[in-house]
């Protein structure tokens, strides 16, 4: 992503006190925060504390983020670190070996799961941003074809007033346009995707 990315714009607006930008950041990334907390299996009270601490720290730091477009990674890392801090406090009152093989393996699995969650969040947001750039025709067609279960081409033809024979080729062109949008292209080349081993954009299920 570049400094002109949608995420960077949100961060900039929120840092300047735009409440709607703050609300969008919270709505967009709360699922990621909840997922990280859940994977660390915190008690409800501790989970609530971590959630509140994360957002308070973001309020304090949002104007000082060196790479605003890296906000999802900052949120993930900060939430994880706060979860680990809470767990360390708990462990002081229990007989526990933090270097045991089982604990080390479990920690590695949590990290892998959290990375996968971050990838999923960024993939979904890239799709939303890219989808918004498409023509109305592509939006209507892809929306119809993404329903579960997908309708037959005959049904799509009748509802969208499109010849049956043009649906497949139009679908392919729309997916090609989606992959070329700034948001999707940035996601496909992002370090997060490479680091987690993500293949073709999760939305590839739409076209492959």
C-alpha positions in Angstrom: 0.0 0.0 0.0 1.1 3.5 -0.5 0.7 6.5 1.7 -2.4 7.4 -0.2 -4.1 4.1 0.6 -7.6 4.0 2.2 -6.1 2.9 5.5 -3.6 5.7 5.6 -6.4 8.2 4.8 -8.5 6.8 7.7 -5.6 7.0 10.1 -4.9 10.6 9.0 -8.5 11.6 9.5 -8.8 9.9 12.8 -5.6 11.5 14.1 -7.1 14.9 13.2 -10.2 14.1 15.3 -12.6 12.8 12.6 -15.1 10.7 14.7 -16.5 8.9 11.6 -13.0 7.8 10.7 -12.5 6.5 14.3 -15.8 4.6 14.1 -14.8 3.0 10.8 -11.4 1.9 12.2 -13.1 0.4 15.2 -15.8 -1.4 13.1 -13.2 -2.6 10.6 -10.7 -4.0 13.0 -12.6 -5.1 16.1 -13.1 -8.6 14.6 -9.3 -8.9 14.4 -8.8 -7.8 18.0 -11.5 -10.2 19.2 -9.9 -13.1 17.2 -6.4 -12.4 18.7 -7.8 -12.3 22.2 -9.9 -15.4 21.7 -6.9 -17.4 20.5 -5.0 -16.6 23.7 -7.9 -18.0 25.7 -8.1 -15.1 28.2 -10.7 -14.9 30.9 -13.7 -12.7 30.1 -12.5 -9.9 32.4 -9.0 -10.0 31.0 -10.3 -10.1 27.5 -12.3 -7.0 28.1 -9.3 -5.2 29.6 -7.1 -6.1 26.7 -9.7 -4.8 24.2 -10.0 -1.5 26.1 -6.2 -1.2 26.4 -5.7 -1.7 22.7 -8.0 1.1 21.7 -6.6 3.4 24.3 -3.1 2.8 23.0 -4.3 3.5 19.5 -5.8 6.8 20.6 -2.4 7.7 22.1 -0.3 6.5 19.2 -2.3 7.0 16.0 -0.7 10.4 15.3 2.7 8.9 15.6 2.4 5.8 13.5 5.4 5.8 11.1 3.5 3.7 8.5 -0.2 4.5 8.7 -1.0 1.9 6.1 0.4 -0.8 8.4 -2.3 -0.1 11.0 -3.7 -3.7 10.8 -0.3 -5.1 11.7 0.1 -2.6 14.5 -3.3 -3.6 15.9 -2.5 -7.3 15.7 0.9 -7.0 17.3 -0.2 -4.7 20.1 -3.2 -6.9 20.9 -1.0 -10.0 21.0 1.6 -8.3 23.2 -1.1 -7.2 25.6 -2.5 -10.7 25.7 0.9 -12.1 26.5 1.5 -9.5 29.2 -1.8 -10.6 30.9 -0.8 -14.2 30.6 2.6 -13.6 32.1 0.9 -11.9 35.1 -1.4 -14.9 35.5 1.5 -17.4 35.2 3.4 -15.8 38.2 0.7 -17.3 40.4 1.0 -20.8 38.9 3.6 -23.5 38.5 4.4 -23.0 34.8 7.4 -23.5 32.5 7.3 -20.9 29.8 9.9 -22.8 27.8 8.2 -26.2 27.8 7.8 -27.8 24.4 4.1 -27.9 24.5 3.8 -24.2 25.5 6.2 -23.2 22.8 4.3 -25.2 20.1 1.0 -23.7 21.3 2.5 -20.2 21.1 3.7 -20.8 17.6 0.2 -22.1 16.6 -1.4 -18.9 18.1 1.0 -16.7 16.1 0.2 -18.6 12.9 -3.5 -18.3 13.6 -3.2 -14.6 14.3 -1.2 -14.0 11.1 -4.0 -15.9 9.2 -6.6 -13.7 10.8 -4.7 -10.5 9.8 -4.5 -11.8 6.2 -8.2 -12.5 6.2 -9.0 -9.0 7.5 -6.8 -7.3 4.9 -8.1 -9.6 2.1 -11.8 -8.7 2.9 -11.0 -5.0 3.1 -9.1 -5.1 -0.2 -12.1 -6.7 -1.8 -14.4 -4.1 -0.4 -12.3 -1.3 -1.6 -11.7 -2.8 -5.0 -15.3 -3.7 -5.4 -16.3 -0.1 -4.8 -14.2 0.9 -7.9 -16.0 -1.4 -10.3 -18.7 -0.4 -12.7 -22.4 -0.8 -11.6 -22.7 -3.7 -14.2 -19.8 -5.6 -12.6 -21.1 -4.9 -9.1 -24.5 -6.3 -9.9 -23.2 -9.3 -11.8 -20.6 -10.4 -9.2 -23.0 -9.8 -6.4 -25.5 -12.1 -8.1 -22.9 -14.8 -8.8 -21.5 -14.7 -5.2 -24.8 -15.6 -3.6 -24.9 -19.1 -1.9 -26.0 -21.2 -3.7 -25.2 -19.3 -6.9 -28.1 -18.8 -9.3 -28.2 -20.4 -12.7 -27.1 -18.2 -15.7 -30.7 -18.3 -16.9 -31.8 -16.7 -13.6 -29.0 -14.1 -13.8 -29.9 -13.4 -17.4 -33.5 -12.7 -16.5 -32.8 -10.6 -13.5 -30.0 -8.5 -15.0 -31.4 -8.4 -18.6 -28.2 -9.9 -19.9 -27.8 -12.5 -22.7 -26.9 -15.9 -21.2 -23.9 -16.2 -23.5 -22.4 -12.9 -22.3 -22.5 -13.7 -18.6 -19.4 -15.8 -18.4 -17.1 -13.5 -20.5 -18.4 -10.5 -18.6 -17.7 -12.2 -15.3 -14.1 -12.9 -16.3 -13.6 -9.3 -17.4 -15.1 -8.0 -14.1 -12.8 -10.2 -12.1 -9.8 -9.1 -14.1 -10.8 -5.5 -13.4 -11.2 -6.3 -9.7 -7.7 -7.8 -9.5 -6.3 -4.6 -11.1 -7.9 -2.2 -8.7 -5.4 -0.3 -6.5 -6.6 -2.0 -3.3 -6.5 -5.5 -4.6 -3.2 -5.1 -6.4 -1.7 -3.6 -3.2 -2.9 -6.6 -1.2 -1.5 -9.1 -3.7 1.9 -7.6 -3.3 1.8 -6.9 0.4 4.4 -8.3 2.8 1.6 -9.8 5.0 0.4 -12.0 2.2 3.9 -13.2 1.4 4.7 -13.7 5.1 1.6 -15.9 5.7 2.0 -17.9 2.5 -1.3 -16.6 1.1 -1.7 -17.6 -2.5 -3.9 -15.8 -5.0 -6.4 -13.4 -3.4 -9.0 -15.2 -1.4 -11.5 -13.8 -3.7 -10.0 -16.0 -6.4 -12.8 -18.4 -5.5 -14.9 -15.9 -7.5 -13.1 -16.5 -10.7 -11.2 -19.8 -10.4 
